[in-house]
Amino acid sequence: MNVSIRTVTFVAALVVAGAVAAQGMILDMVANKVIGKYQSATCEQLWAQKQQPKSAEEQKAVDFLRNDAQARTAFIDKIAAPVANKMFECGMIP
């Protein structure tokens, strides 16, 4: 009986670990997409995009990050420097 409980616990832990790893991969993919968008865009394009409303996909991502502090921290840690540098270059932040 104890062996089966340990086995179930181990399998459950693997499933959770796999889900966390998958979420991390998706978060990295989205962060890389954001970084690429800022690095490849001109300042004029960034100013124009800032005036447009968020797409449904972007709003869904923002809502997810608002509700998951750990994911938000990982995302911001990854994108902060490249995005802030581009925004500074474009005069979007002082």
Contacts in CASP RR format, 6 or more apart in sequence:
PFRMAT RR
TARGET T0000
AUTHOR 0000-0000-0000
METHOD contacts of the structure
MODEL  1
MNVSIRTVTFVAALVVAGAVAAQGMILDMVANKVIGKYQSATCEQLWAQK
QQPKSAEEQKAVDFLRNDAQARTAFIDKIAAPVANKMFECGMIP
23 71 0 8 1.000
24 71 0 8 1.000
24 74 0 8 1.000
27 71 0 8 1.000
27 74 0 8 1.000
27 75 0 8 1.000
27 78 0 8 1.000
28 78 0 8 1.000
30 61 0 8 1.000
30 75 0 8 1.000
31 75 0 8 1.000
31 78 0 8 1.000
31 79 0 8 1.000
34 79 0 8 1.000
34 83 0 8 1.000
35 78 0 8 1.000
35 79 0 8 1.000
35 82 0 8 1.000
35 83 0 8 1.000
36 82 0 8 1.000
38 46 0 8 1.000
38 82 0 8 1.000
38 83 0 8 1.000
38 86 0 8 1.000
38 87 0 8 1.000
39 82 0 8 1.000
39 86 0 8 1.000
41 49 0 8 1.000
41 86 0 8 1.000
43 89 0 8 1.000
43 90 0 8 1.000
43 91 0 8 1.000
43 92 0 8 1.000
46 86 0 8 1.000
46 87 0 8 1.000
46 90 0 8 1.000
46 92 0 8 1.000
47 90 0 8 1.000
47 92 0 8 1.000
50 92 0 8 1.000
54 62 0 8 1.000
64 71 0 8 1.000
65 71 0 8 1.000
65 72 0 8 1.000
65 75 0 8 1.000
66 72 0 8 1.000
84 93 0 8 1.000
87 93 0 8 1.000
END
